[in-house]
């Protein structure tokens, strides 16, 4: 217990949560114009360009997939390794691919 508040247990995958956070952070930096290109960002941030692209692609996931992953309610098929592979941009197709029942159960 910290500061009188018990920590909340979660089933969220820490690696997946970190990857999502990094992807959204990098996208925000691009949107703000901090970097002119993914190549520039990759060089400055010292991250492999292909991996950076994979992290940025996570920002294209359906909102319910992201929410469920952060809450630890994602389907087992929504693992970081699977999400780093190409996936459809259509949110409905993503749900079908990852077996998301759209309820988070």
HELIX and SHEET records of a PDB file:
HELIX    1   1 UNK A   14  UNK A   31  1                                  18    
HELIX    2   2 UNK A   38  UNK A   45  1                                   8    
HELIX    3   3 UNK A   49  UNK A   57  1                                   9    
HELIX    4   4 UNK A   58  UNK A   60  5                                   3    
HELIX    5   5 UNK A   63  UNK A   71  1                                   9    
HELIX    6   6 UNK A   80  UNK A   83  1                                   4    
HELIX    7   7 UNK A   91  UNK A   97  1                                   7    
END                                                                             
